[in-house]
Amino acid sequence: MVMSLDLKNKIEKARHNLHKLVEHNKGGLGHPDVIRQSMALDELINEYNRISRNQTRT
């Protein structure tokens, strides 16, 4: 399966940013910035999964 390296890098960067935000907010998972970043990461992962499913169907 060939997956966009750019998308994988975006996911990794978003994951890293989320981790930093959680640390900065002392584990506060309900902080608006943490929730926003988590949602952005979710969207990237959903995109990855959509591409992955489409590649396995073809």
C-alpha positions, 0 to 999 in steps of 0.5 A, a space after each residue: 500500500 502506497 500512502 502519501 508521505 505528506 499525509 503521514 507527516 501531517 498526522 505525526 506532526 498533529 499527534 506531536 502537537 496534541 501531546 505538547 498541548 496536553 503537557 502544557 495544559 497539565 493533562 487538561 484534556 478538556 481544554 479548548 486548544 486540546 479538543 481543537 487539536 484532537 479534532 484536527 488529528 481525527 480528521 487527518 486519521 479519517 482521511 488516511 483511513 479513507 485513502 487506505 480503504 480505497 487503495 485496498 478496493 482497487 
